[in-house]
Amino acid sequence: MALLIIVLLAAAGALLLVLFDREDREERRQLMALGESPQYKLLREKLRQLERYDVDQIRIECSGVTVVSVSPAHTLLSFSFKQNGNSKRNGSVTRLYAELIARDFPLFARHGVDKQRRYRVYRVNGKTEHAFAFIMRRGYKDWLLAQRNTAQLRIY
C-alpha cells in the first residue's frame, strides 16, 4: 500500500514537472516574440532615453506605460498602447511587459532601491485589470533628494 502511494506521488510529481516545463517554454517563447515586436522596440528606445533621469515610478497597465520622475515630479513618458499600434491588451501581456522591462532595464528594478508591485485597476465598466509598477522606495528617494539639494540657504 505504501509502495503504491509512493509510485503515485512520483508519477504526479513527474507530470507536474512536465507541465511546468511546458508552461515555462511557452512563456519564454511569448517573451521572445513580444521583445522582438515593433511596439516593444519603440517602448524600449523611449525608456533608454530616460535612463539618465531619476525615475520614481514606472506603471504598466493594459492601456499603456507611464513613467514619473522624482524631482520635479512630473510624467516623463506616457506610452499608450492604443496610439502606438494595438489597443487591445490583456493581463498576461501586461505581465510580460513588466518582465521585459525588469530584464532589459535593471536600473529601474534594483533590489533594495525599487519595489515591484502588482495592483488592480478598476475600470468604469466594472472590470478589474491587473497592473504592475516599479516604485522607488521612500528612504532612497529621500537620500537622493538630499544629494541633489546640497546647497541650502541658512539664515542667522
C-alpha positions in Angstrom: 0.0 0.0 0.0 2.8 2.4 0.9 4.7 1.5 -2.2 1.6 2.3 -4.4 1.3 5.7 -2.7 5.0 6.4 -3.3 4.7 5.4 -7.0 1.5 7.6 -7.5 3.2 10.6 -5.8 6.3 10.1 -8.0 4.1 9.9 -11.1 2.2 13.1 -10.1 5.5 14.9 -9.4 6.8 13.9 -12.9 3.6 15.0 -14.5 3.7 18.4 -12.7 7.4 18.8 -13.8 6.5 18.2 -17.4 3.5 20.6 -17.2 5.6 23.4 -15.6 8.4 22.9 -18.1 5.9 23.2 -21.0 4.4 26.4 -19.4 7.9 27.8 -18.9 8.9 27.2 -22.5 5.6 28.8 -23.7 6.2 31.9 -21.5 9.8 32.2 -22.8 8.5 32.0 -26.4 6.0 34.7 -25.7 8.7 36.9 -24.1 10.9 36.5 -27.1 8.0 37.3 -29.5 7.0 40.4 -27.5 10.6 41.5 -27.1 11.0 41.5 -30.9 7.7 43.3 -31.7 7.9 46.8 -33.2 5.8 48.2 -30.4 8.2 46.9 -27.6 11.2 48.1 -29.6 9.7 51.6 -29.7 9.0 51.5 -26.0 12.5 50.2 -25.2 14.1 53.1 -27.2 12.0 55.6 -25.3 12.9 54.0 -22.0 16.6 54.1 -22.9 16.3 57.8 -23.3 15.0 58.1 -19.7 17.9 56.2 -18.1 19.7 59.5 -17.2 16.7 60.7 -15.2 15.8 59.8 -11.6 12.7 57.7 -12.2 10.3 57.4 -9.3 7.6 55.1 -10.9 7.0 53.0 -13.9 3.4 51.9 -14.2 2.5 49.2 -16.7 -1.3 48.9 -17.3 -3.4 47.5 -20.0 -3.7 50.9 -21.5 0.0 51.7 -21.6 3.2 52.5 -19.7 3.6 55.7 -17.6 7.0 56.9 -16.2 7.1 59.6 -13.5 10.3 61.4 -12.3 11.4 62.0 -8.7 12.1 65.7 -8.7 10.3 67.6 -10.1 7.5 65.0 -10.0 6.1 65.0 -13.5 5.3 62.5 -16.2 8.4 61.7 -18.3 6.7 59.2 -20.6 3.1 58.3 -21.4 3.3 55.4 -23.9 -0.2 54.5 -24.9 -0.7 51.0 -26.5 -3.6 52.3 -28.5 -1.7 55.2 -30.0 1.3 53.0 -30.8 -0.2 50.1 -32.7 -2.5 48.0 -30.6 -5.5 49.0 -28.5 -6.4 45.6 -27.0 -4.2 44.3 -24.3 -4.8 41.7 -21.7 -3.4 40.9 -18.3 -0.8 38.4 -19.5 0.7 40.8 -22.0 0.9 43.4 -19.2 2.8 40.9 -17.1 5.1 40.1 -20.0 5.8 43.8 -20.5 6.7 44.1 -16.8 9.0 41.2 -17.1 10.7 42.5 -20.2 11.2 46.0 -18.6 12.7 44.4 -15.5 15.0 42.3 -17.6 16.1 45.0 -20.1 16.4 47.8 -17.6 17.9 46.6 -14.3 18.3 50.3 -13.4 14.5 50.5 -12.9 14.2 47.3 -10.9 17.1 47.5 -8.4 16.7 45.3 -5.3 16.5 47.5 -2.2 16.0 50.7 -4.2 12.9 49.9 -6.1 10.0 47.7 -5.2 7.9 45.8 -7.7 4.2 45.8 -7.1 1.1 44.3 -8.6 -2.1 46.2 -8.2 -5.7 46.3 -9.5 -7.2 48.9 -11.8 -11.0 49.3 -11.6 -12.4 50.5 -14.9 -15.6 52.4 -15.4 -17.4 49.5 -17.0 -16.9 47.4 -13.8 -14.0 45.3 -15.0 -10.8 44.9 -13.0 -7.4 44.6 -14.6 -4.1 43.8 -13.1 -1.3 46.3 -13.5 2.4 46.4 -12.4 4.6 49.1 -11.0 8.3 49.7 -10.2 8.3 52.3 -7.4 11.3 53.9 -5.8 11.4 53.3 -2.1 10.9 56.3 0.2 14.2 56.0 2.0 16.2 56.0 -1.2 14.1 58.8 -2.6 14.8 61.0 0.5 18.5 60.3 0.2 18.5 61.1 -3.5 16.7 64.4 -2.9 19.2 65.3 -0.1 22.1 64.6 -2.5 20.5 66.7 -5.3 19.8 69.7 -3.0 23.1 70.0 -1.1 23.1 73.8 -1.3 20.8 75.0 1.4 20.2 78.6 2.5 20.8 79.3 6.1 19.6 82.5 7.7 21.3 83.5 11.0 
